[in-house]
Amino acid sequence: MQPPDISKTEQKRIQARGFKGFLNDPDENGVQWIKRKEDNACFFLTKEKKCAIYPVRPQVCRLEPFTIVDYDYKKNTIELEFNFPFAECCIGTCDQKVDPPVQEIGRAAQILVQKILAITANDLGLLATDERVQSETRSRFLRRVVEMADLQL
């Protein structure tokens, strides 16, 4: 259900910055994910806890420190929550002096929902505009929330 961490376009922008070898080998679905360090930190997180690719970071990173918990296609709304435990290491999440880039986060959420709609449409062999695809996409988000809650127990 989850789209790859980065698109081909985002991958090229990162490579243009001189980064190489930051993707894992393709998984069973042919999808490549950004590598993690031994401590499970992001490949691009520096010793100073800064993002080495911040200006060209992918949409999934622009959404941080939030994660999508619901997509209500009937009301055309996307619900976000803090992405724990990852939000704890995001600069600005505990600093009340920093205003989150609301428009950027909202746009990233919209792009990710569109990617997941496309994946779901492909899985079902239907158009992304089909209500069955939209309903299944919402179900996938809600199932993910339940799975994450089970992991945190």
Secondary structure, DSSP 4 states (H G I P E B T S, - for coil): -PPPSS-HHHHHHHHHTT--S-BPPP-TTS---B-B-TTS-BTTB-TTS-BTTGGG--HHHHHTTEEEEEEETTTTEEEEEE-TTGGGGSTTSS-TTPPP-HHHHHHHHHHHHHHHHHHHHHHHTS-TTSHHHHHHHHHHHHHHHHHHHHHH-
